Amino acid sequence: MQKLTLVFLVCLLALPAHAQRFGYIDSQVIMEKMPEYVQMEEEMDKLVEQWKKEIADKQVGLLKARTDFEAERVLLTEELKQQRLAGIGKMEKEVMDAQTKIFGYDGLMYQKRQELLKAILEKIYEATKKIAMKRRIATIFDRASDLSMIYCDPQHNYTENVMEELGIAEKEGASGQGTGTSGTGNIDKTGTTGEGDKKPAPNKKN
C-alpha cells in the first residue's frame, strides 16, 4: 500500500518558547484500526477488479482480432489488410490508454483512493488536534509521513491517545503511550527535557 503523507503541525502560540511540548503519531497504525479504512480498502479492491476486467475484455478482443487477421490474411486484398491492421492498431492503443488512465501515475485508481482517504485523514486530524489542545502540545508530527524521523522517543508517542479519541483503541494491553511524566516533551532553553539536570546529592561526612 502506498505511503501516506499526513503531517500535523498544531501550534499553540500561547505557550512560551521555553515550555513548548512536542509529540508524534503514526497515522498508518491509526487508519488500519478504523472501520472506515477497512471499508475503503474493500471498495478499492472491488473497483480494481472491475477495472482489470474491463482491460482484460479489451485484451481478449484484441487477441481475437489478431488471430482472425492471421487466419484470413491470405484471402484479403491489400486494401483490406491495411484496414484490418489499422483496426488492430487502434485496439492496441485503446488497451494501452486504458491501462495508463486507470493504473498510471495520477490515474483513476490513485485519484479514487485519495478521494476516499480524505474524510478518514480529516477525522484523524481533528482527533489529533483535540489531543494537542487538551495536553497543550505545540507540535505533533506524523511518523507515517514523508518527514524523516530518525529517532522517536516512545514517551512522545500520542498514537494511542488519538485512537482513544476516535473510539478505536484496544481495551486491553494499553501501553500508556503519550502519557509520559510531568516533564514529558518540555524543552528548556538548553534544549533538554530537564530530566538530566538534577545535581547529585552531596556525600555525607563520616
C-alpha positions as CSV (number, residue, x, y, z in Angstrom):
1,M,0.0,0.0,0.0
2,Q,1.3,3.4,-0.9
3,K,2.9,5.5,1.8
4,L,0.5,8.1,3.1
5,T,1.5,11.7,3.6
6,L,0.0,13.4,6.6
7,V,1.8,15.9,8.8
8,F,0.2,17.6,11.7
9,L,1.7,20.9,12.9
10,V,-0.6,22.1,15.7
11,C,0.8,25.3,17.0
12,L,-0.3,26.7,20.4
13,L,1.1,30.2,20.3
14,A,0.1,30.9,23.9
15,L,2.9,28.6,25.1
16,P,6.2,30.3,25.8
17,A,9.1,29.1,23.6
18,H,11.0,27.5,26.5
19,A,8.0,25.4,27.6
20,Q,6.8,24.1,24.2
21,R,5.9,20.4,24.0
22,F,6.0,18.1,21.0
23,G,4.9,14.7,20.1
24,Y,4.2,12.4,17.2
25,I,1.6,9.9,15.9
26,D,1.6,7.1,13.4
27,S,-1.4,7.7,11.1
28,Q,-0.9,4.4,9.3
29,V,-1.4,2.5,12.6
30,I,-4.5,4.6,13.4
31,M,-6.0,4.1,9.9
32,E,-5.6,0.4,9.9
33,K,-7.8,0.3,13.1
34,M,-10.6,2.4,11.6
35,P,-13.7,0.7,10.2
36,E,-13.9,3.4,7.6
37,Y,-10.4,2.4,6.3
38,V,-11.3,-1.3,6.1
39,Q,-14.4,-0.3,4.1
40,M,-12.4,1.9,1.9
41,E,-9.9,-1.0,1.1
42,E,-12.8,-3.3,0.3
43,E,-14.3,-0.7,-2.0
44,M,-11.0,-0.1,-3.7
45,D,-10.5,-3.9,-4.2
46,K,-13.9,-4.1,-6.0
47,L,-13.0,-1.2,-8.2
48,V,-9.6,-2.6,-9.1
49,E,-11.2,-5.9,-10.0
50,Q,-13.8,-4.1,-12.2
51,W,-11.1,-2.1,-13.9
52,K,-8.9,-5.1,-14.5
53,K,-11.9,-6.9,-16.1
54,E,-12.5,-4.0,-18.4
55,I,-8.9,-4.1,-19.6
56,A,-8.9,-7.9,-19.9
57,D,-12.0,-7.7,-22.1
58,K,-10.3,-5.3,-24.4
59,Q,-7.2,-7.6,-24.5
60,V,-9.4,-10.6,-25.4
61,G,-10.9,-8.6,-28.2
62,L,-7.5,-7.5,-29.4
63,L,-6.2,-11.1,-29.4
64,K,-9.2,-12.3,-31.4
65,A,-8.7,-9.6,-34.0
66,R,-5.1,-10.6,-34.4
67,T,-5.9,-14.3,-34.6
68,D,-8.7,-13.7,-37.2
69,F,-6.4,-11.5,-39.2
70,E,-3.6,-14.1,-39.4
71,A,-6.1,-16.8,-40.3
72,E,-7.7,-14.7,-43.1
73,R,-4.8,-12.6,-44.4
74,V,-4.1,-14.8,-47.4
75,L,-7.7,-14.2,-48.6
76,L,-7.6,-10.5,-48.1
77,T,-6.8,-7.8,-50.7
78,E,-4.0,-5.4,-49.8
79,E,-6.6,-2.7,-49.1
80,L,-8.5,-4.9,-46.7
81,K,-5.3,-6.0,-45.0
82,Q,-4.4,-2.3,-44.3
83,Q,-7.9,-1.7,-43.0
84,R,-7.7,-4.7,-40.6
85,L,-4.2,-3.7,-39.4
86,A,-5.4,-0.2,-38.8
87,G,-8.2,-1.5,-36.7
88,I,-5.8,-3.7,-34.7
89,G,-3.5,-0.8,-34.1
90,K,-6.5,1.2,-32.8
91,M,-7.4,-1.6,-30.4
92,E,-3.8,-1.8,-29.1
93,K,-3.8,1.9,-28.4
94,E,-7.1,1.6,-26.6
95,V,-5.7,-1.1,-24.3
96,M,-2.6,0.9,-23.5
97,D,-4.6,4.1,-22.9
98,A,-6.9,2.3,-20.6
99,Q,-4.0,0.9,-18.5
100,T,-2.4,4.3,-18.2
101,K,-5.7,6.1,-17.5
102,I,-6.6,3.7,-14.6
103,F,-3.3,2.4,-13.2
104,G,-0.8,5.0,-14.4
105,Y,0.7,8.0,-12.5
106,D,-2.2,10.1,-11.1
107,G,-4.6,7.6,-12.7
108,L,-8.2,6.8,-11.7
109,M,-7.1,4.3,-9.0
110,Y,-4.9,6.9,-7.4
111,Q,-7.5,9.7,-7.6
112,K,-10.2,7.5,-6.2
113,R,-8.0,6.4,-3.3
114,Q,-7.2,10.0,-2.4
115,E,-10.8,10.9,-2.6
116,L,-11.8,8.1,-0.1
117,L,-8.8,8.8,2.2
118,K,-9.7,12.5,2.5
119,A,-12.5,12.0,5.0
120,I,-10.5,9.5,7.0
121,L,-7.5,11.8,7.3
122,E,-9.7,14.7,8.3
123,K,-11.1,12.6,11.2
124,I,-7.5,11.7,12.3
125,Y,-6.5,15.4,12.1
126,E,-9.5,16.6,14.2
127,A,-8.8,13.9,16.9
128,T,-5.1,14.8,16.9
129,K,-6.0,18.5,17.2
130,K,-8.1,17.8,20.3
131,I,-5.3,15.8,21.9
132,A,-2.9,18.6,21.2
133,M,-5.3,21.2,22.7
134,K,-6.1,19.1,25.8
135,R,-2.4,18.4,26.5
136,R,-1.1,21.8,25.3
137,I,1.2,20.2,22.8
138,A,2.7,22.7,20.3
139,T,3.6,20.3,17.5
140,I,2.6,16.8,16.6
141,F,4.4,15.1,13.7
142,D,3.2,12.1,11.7
143,R,5.7,9.2,11.7
144,A,3.9,7.7,8.6
145,S,4.5,10.9,6.5
146,D,7.5,11.7,4.2
147,L,9.0,13.6,7.1
148,S,12.2,11.8,8.2
149,M,12.2,10.9,11.9
150,I,15.5,9.2,12.7
151,Y,14.6,8.5,16.4
152,C,11.3,8.7,18.2
153,D,11.1,8.6,22.0
154,P,8.1,6.4,22.8
155,Q,7.1,8.8,25.6
156,H,6.2,11.3,23.0
157,N,4.0,8.9,21.0
158,Y,0.3,10.0,21.1
159,T,-0.9,7.4,18.6
160,E,-2.9,5.5,21.3
161,N,-4.4,8.8,22.6
162,V,-5.7,9.7,19.2
163,M,-7.1,6.1,18.8
164,E,-8.9,6.6,22.1
165,E,-10.3,9.9,20.9
166,L,-11.6,8.1,17.8
167,G,-13.0,5.2,19.9
168,I,-10.9,2.6,18.3
169,A,-8.2,2.0,20.9
170,E,-7.7,-1.6,22.2
171,K,-9.3,-2.1,25.6
172,E,-6.5,-4.4,26.8
173,G,-2.8,-4.1,26.7
174,A,-2.8,-0.3,26.5
175,S,0.8,0.9,26.6
176,G,0.1,4.3,28.1
177,Q,1.7,6.0,25.1
178,G,1.8,9.7,25.2
179,T,1.2,9.9,28.9
180,G,4.8,10.4,29.8
181,T,5.9,12.1,33.0
182,S,5.4,15.6,34.3
183,G,8.3,16.8,32.2
184,T,7.4,14.9,29.0
185,G,8.2,17.0,25.9
186,N,9.0,20.2,27.9
187,I,12.1,21.7,26.4
188,D,14.1,24.2,28.4
189,K,16.4,26.9,27.0
190,T,19.3,24.5,26.7
191,G,17.2,22.1,24.5
192,T,17.0,19.3,27.2
193,T,13.9,17.8,28.8
194,G,15.0,18.9,32.2
195,E,15.4,15.3,33.5
196,G,19.2,15.2,33.4
197,D,19.9,18.5,35.2
198,K,19.5,17.4,38.8
199,K,22.6,17.8,40.9
200,P,23.8,14.7,42.7
201,A,23.3,14.6,46.5
202,P,26.4,15.6,48.4
203,N,28.4,12.9,50.1
204,K,27.8,12.6,53.9
205,K,30.8,13.0,56.1
206,N,31.8,10.0,58.1
